[in-house]
C-alpha cells in the first residue's frame, strides 16, 4: 500500500517541511493525506483502508481466459468461480477472444467489449500486463492475477512485477497477486455462528490448517491469499478485516512484508478496534529468510526488529500453524476475561502438577485459592487431596453429581478467570461425564473454560461431539498450545485495555533542533566524535564539557577550562574504535600530562595514517551504569531505536531491546524492563540506583532525532551513555554517527 509511494515522496517532502514548516498533502492510492495526517518525516499516521466489500461480494465478475474444455487448468478454475459467483450472488461474464460461450454463458471477446462495468476481473492469462492496461479503460474495481514468474523468480521477474505494479497504479484498479490462488473463492460454511476468524496468507497451502477449523465448528469469514503483493498487500486486508463486525480475530501467515510502515498502521488500527492479530512470520533464521525471499520476492526484515515491532502493536507472533489455528480460534470466540487467575483442574495429581509447572513457567498466574474455597471444595473432594491450585479431584467425584458442583465452585471464585482441565486420555465413562459437565458449566458462565484432550486418536464421542460441539469450551490437543493460547488471550486483553496509539503522539512538525542538526550532517560520511556530540547537543542530550584543540598549548588551556582530571581523545571521522589504537587517555591531572598526551595521540594518528580534526579534551565524568542508545535503519521499518547495556558489555552480552518509532515513555520504560541486566539500573552490591528517568529521556530524544533525520541519519551509536545516580542525569561520553 504505502510502500509503492513512500520512496518517491519522502525526500522532497522533508525538504519542504524544513523550508516552510509544514507538510504538503500526499496522495496514496487516491486518498489524500492532509498535513496533520503525516508525521515529521512525511509518513502517514493512519492506515489507508481499502473498500474491499466488492472484492469479496461482487455483483459481477469477468473471467478473462474462461474455458470449458475438459482437461485444461482454466476449466477447473472457471468451474470453481461459477460456483462461487452463484454462492455470493454475482453475475459471471466469461471473456475469451475465440469462444462464443463458456458453460452455456455468452462470452465477450475482450474486456473492452464488456457491456457494463464489473466489480472484479479474474485474469486466467500467462501475462496479465496487457489485460491490466486494457482494464485501465474500464471501470473495473478489482482484478486477480494468478500468473507466476514474477518477483519470486529473481531480478528479471522482479522487473516484470514492477512493470505490472506501475500499470496497476496508472489504471486506478486494485490488484490481488500475481502468484496468488483461488483461496479467496473457497466455500465457507454458513451454518456456523459467532465471531469469525479472517485469514491472510502469502502461501495458500499454509492457510489450510486454519481453513479447516470450520470442520471443528470455528467460523471462518474471509481468506485473502496475497501472493506477491504487487498492489494489495497484507496490510490492506488487515486494515479491512479489523473493521468488519463479524471478525473476532485475524490469522496471518506472513513470509515477507511489502512495507513495514503500512503493516504497523494496519496493526495499530486492529489494536484500536481491539481485534486480535495472530501471525506466523517466516524468517527467524537465515535459511528461512532466504526461502521466503525465493517464494515471494519480498524482504523478510531483521527478525529482532520484526519481533519487536509486532509486540509494540499487539500482534501475537506464534511459530507453528497448529499454534496459529488454536490461538486465533480462542481469541476469536472467548469473551473478555473477568480475572487473570488460571486454575488447573484434573482427575490426576500428576497431570495437574505437570500442567501447572508448564503454565507457571510460561508466565500464567495460578493463584492459591482462599482457604474458604478450599474448604468448600473438600465437601466433594477427599481431604488428603490438594485443592489449592492445581485442584486434584482424585477421579471418582467426576463420575457423579459432585463433578459439576466442583467446576461451578471453582468458576465462582472472583480470582479465577480461566479454568483449564487437561484430560490426558479417554477413560469412559468418567471422561465422558467430565467433558459434559465442563461444557454445561461453560454455557452457564462468562469465564473461559479450556480442555486439553490428550488422546492421539481423536475419534472419541466425548471429543468429537461433546467438546467440539460446544462454542463455549476451547478445546486443544496439546498442553503447549493451550498454555500459549491462554497466555495470548490474557496478554491481548491487558494490552488493548491500556493501548494508546503511538501514532497519535507522533511529532507532526519539526523541532527547532532539526535545523541545527541538518547543518552538521555530511551525506555519505561518518561524523567525528566531536561532530556527533554536537548532534546530540542539538537535541538536548547532555555531553561532557569538552574542547576540540589542534595544539599541545591549546590542550593545556582547554584542560584548565574544563577542569582536572580530564580525558583526552583523538577525534576524526575515520575513527570508530579509538581505544584499541591507544587513542584514548583518561585521568590526566597535570599540564605536563596533557601536553605529553597530545603529542602521543597525534604521533599514533600519523603512524596509523589517520586524519584527525583535532584532539578532544573532555571533562571526566563520575561513575555510573554504562548504557548504549542507538539508531539504525531497517529496510522494512525505517529508523529503529536500540537501548541496552553499554561499554564493552554491548558486544559481550548483546543485552539490548529495540523499538520502531514512534513510541512514548511507557514503551521506552518497557524496553528497559526487557534487559537481562535491568537490575544494574536499580543498584546492586551497594551501588546507588541509577537515574532511570534521565535514561528514558535520552531514549525519547534519540527517537525524535531518528524520526526527524530519517533519510539523513544511517546510524547513531551513543556508547557509553553514563547513567549517573538518581537525580544526577545521564551523559553521553562517546558517540558515532553515520550519514546516509
N, C-alpha and C positions, 0 to 999 in steps of 0.2 A: 504493500500500500504506500507508505511514506518513503520506503526505500528507493522507489523509482524516481523520486524527485529530490530527495534530500541533498544529494551531492551537487545538484545543479544550482540550488539557490542559496546554500548556507554562506558561502564565502562572500558573495555580493551583498547578501542581506547584512552580514556583520559590518561590512564597510559602511552601509547606510545607517546602521544603528549608531556607529561611532560618529558619523558625520552629522546626523540630525537628531540623535537622541530618541528615535522611535523606530519601530519596525513596520515595514510596509505589509499590505495584505499578501497572502500567499495562497495560490490555488492548488489543491491536491485532489485529483480525481473529480474536478468540477466543483469542489466545496471550498469556499473562500474562508481562510483563516484570518481573522482580524488581528491587529497588533496585540490586543490583550490576550489572544489565544496562543501566543508564541512566547517562548522563554527568551532569555537574554542572548542566547546563541542562535535564535531564529528558528527553533524547532517547535512543532506543535505541542500543545499541552493537553489536548483532548483527542480521544480516539475518533477517527472518521468511521462512522458506522454505515456500511452499505445496506441499502434496502434489498434484501435477498428474498423477500416474500415470493416474488415472481420467478425466482430461480427454483425454489423448492415446490411452489404451487403455481406453475404457469397456466395460463388459459390456452396457449397454443405453442406447439413445438415443431420446429422444422428439423428434419433429419437429412443432412446433406450426405449423399452417398448411400441412401437407403437401398436395401436389397431384399428379395425374397427367393433368391436362388439357393437351393439347399446345398450345404457343404461349404458355403462361404462364411467367413467370420462376420461380415457385416449383416448377414441374415439373422444370425443369433442375436446380435445387438439390436437390430431393428425390432425383432420379435419382443425382446425384453422391454424396449422403450414403448412399444404399443401397449403392453400390459400395464406398465407404469402410468402412461398417459391416461388410460382408462380409469385407474385407481384414483388419480388426483383430479380427474375431470377435465383433462386438457385435450384439445383437438390436435391431432398429429398430421403434419403435412410432409410427405416424402419429397425429397429433392434429388433428381437424377437426370443427367443430360440425355439419356437414350431410352429411358423407360417411360411408359405412359401411366403405369400404375404399379404399386407395390402392396402386396397383401390385400388387393382389391380397393386400395385407396388411390385416387388420382394423384399423379406426380406433377411437379413443375420442373422445368429444365434447369433452373438456376435460382439462386437466392434473389437475384434481381427481378425474377418473374413472380415472386410472391405477391399475391393479390392484396394482402394486408399485412401490417406489422405482426411479428410474432415475438413472444417473450423470450424464447430460448431456442438457440440453434445448436444442434449436436452434430459435430463435424467428424464423419467417418471417412476421412481422407488422409493420405500419407503426408501431404504438405498443406497445413491449414492456412499458410500465409496468404495465398491468393484469395481464399474464401473470406478471410478477415477483411481484406481490402475491399471485396465486393460488399460485405456486410456494412461497411462504413457508409454506404449509400442508403441503407435501410434504417429502420428504427428498432432493430433487434437489440434487446437489453442485455442478454447474456449469451455466451457461447461456451461450449465444452470441446476441448481438443484432446483426443485420446492418443494421438500420434507420439511415438518415441523418437529417439535420435537427436535429442537437443542437449541441454547443458550436462546431462548425465553421462554423455559420451566423450567429453573433452572440449578443447578450445574451439574447434570448428562448430560443434554442436552448441556451445555457449554463444557463439556469434550469431548462429541461426535463431537461437531463442531471443536474443536481444532485438533482432530484426522483427520477430513476431511481437515482442512486447511493445516495440515502438509503433507498430501498426495498430495494436490494440489501443494504445494511448490516443492515437490520431482518430480512431473510429468512434471513441466515446462509449463503446460497449465494455462489459466486464467479462473476462475470460477465466475459466477454470481449466488448469493444465498448462502446457501439454504434459504427456506422460502420466495421465490420470486413468481412471477406470470407471466402471458402472456402479460403484458403491452408492452414489447419491440416489440411484434409481432402484434400490433394493425394495423388497416387500417388507414393510414394517407392520408388526401386529397392532391391530386397532382395538383388540379386546382387553388390553391392559390399562389399568388406571394409575393415578398418582403421578408425582413428579417424574420426569424422564431424564435419561442420560442422552446428551448430544455428543456425537463422536466426530473428531477431526483426526485424519491420518494422512501421512505422506507416503505410506506404503499400505495399499489396500489390504493385503493379507494380514498385516499386523493388527488390523481392527477387528478381525473375525472373532476373537475371544469376547470382546465387548459386545459385538453384534448378537452373539448367541446368548447373551444374558436374557434375551426375550424368552428363550426356552425355559428359563428358571423363574419367569414371572416378573422380570425387571423391564420396565418400559423403555424403549429407545425411540427418540423423536426424529433425529436427523443423522446423516452421515456425510461428511464433507471430505472427499479424497483429494487433497490439494495438489498432488503431483509435484511438478517442477516450479509451480508458483510464478509463472511469467507475469501474472497480473494478480488475481485473487490469491491471498495467502492465508496462512493460519490465523494471523491477527484479525483479518476481516471476519472470518467465521466466528472467532472467539468473541469479538465485539457484538456481532449479531446475536449469537446464542445467549449471551449474558442478558439481553433484554427480552428474551422470549419467556412468557409467563409459564409455559409448560416445562421449561428446562430446570431441573433440580441440580444438575451437575454437568460439567463438561469434561470429557475424557479425551486426551490428546496423545498421539504418537508422533513425535517430532524428530526428524533427522537433522534438519538444519533450519535456522531462522533466516528468512529473507532480509528482515530489517529488525534489529534488536529494539529500537525505539518504538516502532509500531506494535511489537509484541507486548512491551511494558505498558503502553497506553491501553491496549486491549485488556491486559490483566488488571490494570487499575480500574477499568470500567466494571469488570466482573467483581472485583473486591468491593467497589462502591455498592453494587447490587446485592452483595452477599452470596453470589453464586460461586460455589467451589470449583476450582480448576485442578484436575489431576493429570499429570503428564509423565510419560516416558520420554526422556530426551537422550537420544543416542549421542555418543561422543565422549564418554567418560575417559576412554583410553585412546591412545594414538591410533590403534588399529581400528577401533570403532569410528573414529573421526574420518579416517581415510575411506572406509567402506561407505559411510554416509555420503561423503562427497561424490564418490563414484556413482551412487544411486540417484542423487537428486541434484548434484551440481551446485550446492549452496555451502556457505561457510557454516561450520559447526560451532565455532567460537571457543575461546578458552573456557574449559569446563568449570573452573572455580568461579569465574565471573558469571557464567550462565546459572550456576547453582545459587550464588548469592542474589542475583537479580530476581530469580524466581521466588526465593524466600522473602525478598523485600515486598513483593506484591501478593504474597499468599498463595502462590502456585505450589501445589503439593507434588513434589517430584518422587516418583517411585521407579524401581528398576525393572520389574518384570510385568509381562502382560497379565498374569494372574493377579498381581497386586493392583494393576490398573483397573481391572474389572471389579474386583472386590471393594476397593476403596471408593471408586466412583459410584457404585451401586449403593453403598452405605450412605455416602454423603448426599446422594440424590433423595433418598427416601426417609432418612432419620430426622426427627424433629429436633428443635433446638434443645440442647441439654439443660436440665434443671439444676444439675450439680456436676462437679468434676470427678467425684469419687467413683471408683470402679470396685465392684465386689465380684469375686470369683466363687462360683458355687458348683460343687461337683459331688458325685457319688463315690469318689475315691480320694482319700487323703493324699496319695502320691500324685494324682492328676492335678489336684488343687495346688499343691506345693510347687510342682513343676511349672504350671502356668503362671502362678503368682511371681515366681522368680523371673521368668521371662518378661512379664508385664512391668514389673518394677524396674528391671534393667533398661527397658525401653522408655522409661520416664512417665508411666502411668501412675496415678495416685491411688493407692489401695488403703483407704482409711481403716483404722481399727474401729469396729462397731462398738458403740457405747455399751456399757455393762447391762443397762436395761434391755437393750435389743438382744444381747446375747442370752439373757435370762429368758426372754420371750421365745427365742429360737430353741432353747433347751426344753421347752414344753413338748416339742415334737422330735428333737434330736437327742440321742443319749448324751449324758453329762460328760462322758470321757472324750467326746469328740470336739475338735476345735471349731468354734463358730465365730471367731473374732474377725476373720477375713484373711485367707480364704475360708469359706464355710463348707465343712465336710459333713454330709448327712448320713454317711455310713451305708447308704444304699437302700435299705428297707423302707424308709419313710416315703420314697418317691413312688412306691407301688400302691399307695392308698390315699386316703383323704388328706394326710399330713403334707403331701408333696406340694399341693397348691398353696396351702397356708404358709409354708416356709418361704416360697417365692414371693407371695404378696407381702409378707412381713419384711423381707429384705428391701423390696421396692418402696415400701412405705417410709424407709429411713431417709430423712431430708439430706443427709450427706452423700447419698447414693444417686448417681446419675446414670450409671451403666451397670447392668448385670450381665456377666459372661458365664455361660455354662459350657465347659468343654466335655463332650461326650466322646471318649476316645474310641469307642467301638460299640456296635449294637449289642444289646443284652435284653432281648424281649422276654417278657412283656414290660420289664422295668423301664428300658429306654423309650419304649413307645409311649408309656404313660407320662414320663418326664417330658418328652417332646410336646405332647398335647397340653400339659399344664403350662409349659413355657409359652406356647402360642396363645392360650387363653389369657394368661396373665398379661402378655404383651398387648393384647387387644383392649385391656382394661386400664392401661397406664399410658402416660405421656413419656415415660422413661424408655431408654434404649435397652432392648434385650437382644443379646447375641448368643448364638450357639455355634460351637465348633463340632461338626460331625466328622469324626476322625476315621470312619470306615473307608478303606480303599475301594470298596465295592460300589457304593452309591446308588444301589437299586432298592434299598430298604424302604418299606412303606412309610416309616416314620420320617425318613429324609425326603423322599420324592414327593409324598403327598402332604404330610403334616407340616413339615418345616418350610418346604419350598412353596407350599400353598398359602403361606401367610405373608401378607405385605408388611407386617409389623415386626417380625423377627428377622434379624440379619443373620444369615447362615453362611458359615465358612467351612472350608475343608482342612485348613492348616492353622496351627497356633500363630505362626508368624504373620500370616495375612490378617487374621483377626486383630492381633495386637497393633499392627501397623495401621489398619483402617480405623480402629477406635482412637488411637492417638491422633491421626489426621483429623478425625471428626471433632475431637475436643479442641485441638490446636486451631482448626479453622474457625470455630465459633468464638474462641478467645481473640483471634486475630481480627475478625470482622467487627467485633464489638468495640475494639479500640482503634480501628483503622481510620487514619486521616490521610487523604491522598497527598503524597509529596508534591504532585504537580500543582496543587492549589497554592503551595507556598513557594514554588519556584520563582526566582527573580525574573521579572519581565523587562526591566530596564537596566542598563549598565550602571555599575557603581562608579564613583569618582576615581577609584583605584585603576580602572581599566586603561585610561589614557596614559597614566604613569607606567603601567606595566607594558603596554604596547611599545612605548619608546625604548624599552630595554631589550625587546625581542630581536633576535638575529636569525632570520629564516635559514633553516638547514644547518644551524651551528649549535654547538654546546656553549653554554654561558660559563664564564669563570665563577668560582665560588663567590667572589665579591659581587658580581652582577646578579647571581642567583639570589644572594641575600638581599640585594636591593629590590628584587622582585617580591620577595617575602615581605619586606618592609612596606612596600607599596600597598599590600593587603593587610597591614596592621599586625603582622606576625613578628613577634619580638626576636631580635638577633642581638648578639653581644655588642658592646661598644667596640669599634674597631676602626682602623685606618689603613688604607692601601698606600704603601710607600715604595719609592724606587731608589732609595739610597740608604746606606747604613746610618748616616746622621739623621735622616728623616725618621728612621725606625726608632732611634733613641728618643727623639722628640715625641713621637706618637706614643711610646710606652709611658712617658711621663704624663701625657694627657689621659690615656686610657686607665692608667693606674696599675702598679705592680701587685702581684705577679701577672705576667702576660703569656699568651700563646702566640707563636709565630708560624705562619703557613705560607708556602709558595702558592701563588694564585695565577691560574692560566686556564684558558678554555680547553686545553688538551688534557688537563689533569682530572682524572676520575677517581684515582686511588692514590692519594698523596702519602699516606702513612707507609705503604710498602716501599716507597722510594726514599724514605727518610726525609720527607719534605714537611714534616710537622714537628715542632718542638714545643714542649709545654713546661710551665713552672719557671719561667725566666724571671729573675728577681733583681737584675742589675743592668746598668747601661752597658757594661762590658760584655755581658752575656748576650744582650740584644744585638750589639754591634757584630760580635763574632758569629752569631746565628744567622744574621742577614747574609754575611759573606758565605757561610757554609751552604745555605739554601740556594743561593744564586750559582755557586760553583757546581752543585749537584745538577741543577737545571741545565747548565751549559754542557756538562758531561753527558747528560741524557738527551741532549738536543731538544729541550722543551722550551717553547716560547712562553715567557711569563708576562703578565701585565703588571706585576709587582709582587710585593710581599705584604701579607696581612699581619698587622699587629693587633691582637684581639684581647679583650677582657677575658680573664679566666673565671669561668662560672662554677659555682658550688656544686656539690654532689647531688644527684637525684636519680630518677629512673630514666634510663636511655630508651627512647622510643623512636620509631620511624613512621613518617607520614609521607605518602607519595601519590603521584598521579601517573597513570599510564593510559594509553589509548587502545581500546579494544575495537577490533574490526567490526563487531556487531553492534555494540552498545555505545561506542564513543568513549568519552573520558570516564575513567574509574578511579576511585579513591581507595587507598590501602592504608591501614594502620596496624602496627604490631610492635613487638619488642625490637629495639634498635641496637646500634653499635655492632659488635661482632656477632651478637646473638641472632641478628636478622638472617645471616647466612647459615649459622649452625642449626638453629631451631626452626626457621621458617614459620614462626608463630605469628601469622597475620590474618586479618579479616578484610574483606573487600566489599564495596558497595558501588552502585551505579547512581550518580547524581540525577535528579535532585533528591535530597533526603534531609530530614530535620534532626533536631537534637536527640530525640528518642532513639532514632536509628543509629546515630553516632555512638550513643552510650551502649547500644546493643552490640556494636562492633567490638567494643572493649570487653563486654561480657563473654564474647566467643573465644577470647585469647586464653590459651592454656596457662600463660604466665600472668593472668589478671591479678593474682594475689600480690604481685610485686607492687602494684599501684596502691594497695591497701596498707602496705607496710609489713615487712617480715623481719624477723630476728632483730627487733628493736628499732628498725628504721621507721621514720615518721610516714604517715600516709601522704601520697603524692597529690599534687593539685590536679585532680581529675577534671574539674570544671575548666581549667585552663587548657588542658589537653583537648577536651571536646570542642572548645572554642577554636583551637588551631585546626582541627579536622574540618569544622564548618567553614572556616576562612579558606582553607585549601580547596574545599569543594567549590566555593564561589569562584575562586581563581580558575579551577578546571572548567567550569561552565562558561565563564566569560572569555577565556582564552582557548576554547575549543577550536581546533583548526590551526592554532598558532603554537600551542604547547604540546609537544610529543611526550615528554616525560619530566617528572619532578620527583626528586628524592631528597627529603629532609631527614638526614641521618648523621649524627643523632639529634633528636629533639630532646633536650634535657628537661624532664618534668620535675620541677622543684617541689619541696614540701608544700603542703596545703596552704594556700593563700599567697604563695610566692611566684606563681605563674609558671610559664614554660618558655624555654629559649632554644632557638634553632642554632646549634653550634656549627653545622655544616649543611650545605645544600648543593645539589646538582640539578641543572635544568637543561633540557634539550629542546630546541625549537624545531618546528616542522617546516 
